[in-house]
C-alpha cells in the first residue's frame, strides 16, 4: 500500500530537483551555468560551486516558487557546517517536498 505514496513522493521530489536545476541556472547566469548537468546528487559546493550570494538568491527564488512554507534559511540554521558544505540538490528537494506535505498554517 505504501508504494503509491512513495512513488508520488519520488515523482514530486524529481520535479522539485528539476525546478531547483532551472532556478540554479537562472541565478548563476547562462555563462556560468550552461555546462552544468544538475541532478539530485549534485553538490552545491563541489559540483555547482554556487557562491553564498547566489545561494541566497536561490533561496528567495525557491520561496517565490513554493511559498512561505519553504524557510530555507531556518532549515540551514539547523544544520552543522559539514552538512551545509555537503548539501546536495536532492537533500534540498527532499526538504522542500516535506514542507509542501505539511499543512499550511491558517
C-alpha positions as CSV (number, residue, x, y, z in Angstrom):
1,X,0.0,0.0,0.0
2,X,2.8,2.4,0.7
3,X,4.3,2.1,-2.8
4,X,1.9,4.6,-4.5
5,X,2.7,7.1,-1.8
6,X,6.5,6.5,-2.2
7,X,6.1,6.8,-5.9
8,X,4.1,10.0,-5.7
9,X,6.7,11.4,-3.3
10,X,9.6,10.3,-5.6
11,X,7.8,12.0,-8.6
12,X,7.3,15.2,-6.6
13,X,10.9,15.2,-5.5
14,X,12.1,14.6,-9.1
15,X,10.0,17.6,-10.2
16,X,11.5,19.7,-7.4
17,X,15.0,18.7,-8.4
18,X,14.2,19.8,-12.0
19,X,12.9,23.1,-10.7
20,X,16.0,23.6,-8.5
21,X,18.2,23.0,-11.5
22,X,16.3,25.5,-13.6
23,X,16.5,28.1,-10.8
24,X,20.2,27.5,-10.3
25,X,20.8,28.2,-13.9
26,X,18.8,31.4,-13.7
27,X,20.6,32.5,-10.5
28,X,24.2,31.8,-11.6
29,X,23.6,33.0,-15.2
30,X,23.8,31.5,-18.6
31,X,27.6,32.0,-18.9
32,X,28.5,30.2,-15.7
33,X,25.7,27.6,-15.7
34,X,25.4,26.4,-19.3
35,X,27.6,23.3,-18.9
36,X,26.1,22.2,-15.6
37,X,24.1,19.0,-15.6
38,X,22.3,19.3,-12.3
39,X,20.6,16.2,-10.7
40,X,19.7,15.0,-7.2
41,X,23.3,14.0,-6.5
42,X,24.8,17.4,-7.4
43,X,26.6,19.1,-4.6
44,X,26.1,22.8,-4.2
45,X,29.7,23.3,-3.1
46,X,31.7,20.9,-5.3
47,X,29.6,20.3,-8.4
48,X,27.7,23.6,-8.8
49,X,30.3,25.7,-7.0
50,X,27.5,28.2,-6.0
51,X,28.6,31.3,-4.2
52,X,26.9,32.3,-0.9
53,X,25.2,35.3,-2.5
54,X,23.9,33.1,-5.3
55,X,22.6,30.6,-2.7
56,X,20.7,33.5,-1.0
57,X,19.2,34.4,-4.4
58,X,18.3,30.7,-4.9
59,X,16.6,30.6,-1.5
60,X,14.5,33.6,-2.5
61,X,13.6,32.1,-5.8
62,X,12.5,28.8,-4.1
63,X,10.4,30.7,-1.7
64,X,8.8,32.7,-4.5
65,X,8.1,29.4,-6.4
66,X,6.9,27.3,-3.5
67,X,5.6,29.8,-1.0
68,X,6.4,30.9,2.5
69,X,6.4,27.4,3.9
70,X,9.9,27.0,2.4
71,X,12.1,28.6,5.1
72,X,15.4,27.6,3.7
73,X,17.4,30.0,6.0
74,X,15.8,28.5,9.2
75,X,16.5,24.9,7.9
76,X,20.1,25.7,7.1
77,X,20.4,27.2,10.6
78,X,19.6,23.7,12.0
79,X,22.4,22.0,10.0
80,X,26.1,21.9,11.0
81,X,28.8,23.3,8.8
82,X,29.7,19.9,7.2
83,X,26.1,19.2,6.3
84,X,25.8,22.6,4.7
85,X,29.1,22.1,2.7
86,X,28.0,18.6,1.6
87,X,24.4,19.7,0.8
88,X,23.0,18.2,-2.4
89,X,20.2,19.2,-4.7
90,X,18.4,16.0,-3.7
91,X,18.6,16.8,0.0
92,X,17.2,20.3,-0.7
93,X,14.4,18.8,-2.8
94,X,13.5,16.4,0.0
95,X,13.3,19.3,2.4
96,X,11.0,21.2,0.1
97,X,8.8,18.2,-0.5
98,X,8.5,17.7,3.2
99,X,7.5,21.3,3.7
100,X,4.9,21.0,0.9
101,X,3.4,17.9,2.6
102,X,2.8,19.8,5.8
103,X,-0.5,21.6,6.1
104,X,-0.3,25.4,5.7
105,X,-0.9,27.5,8.8
106,X,-4.3,29.1,8.8
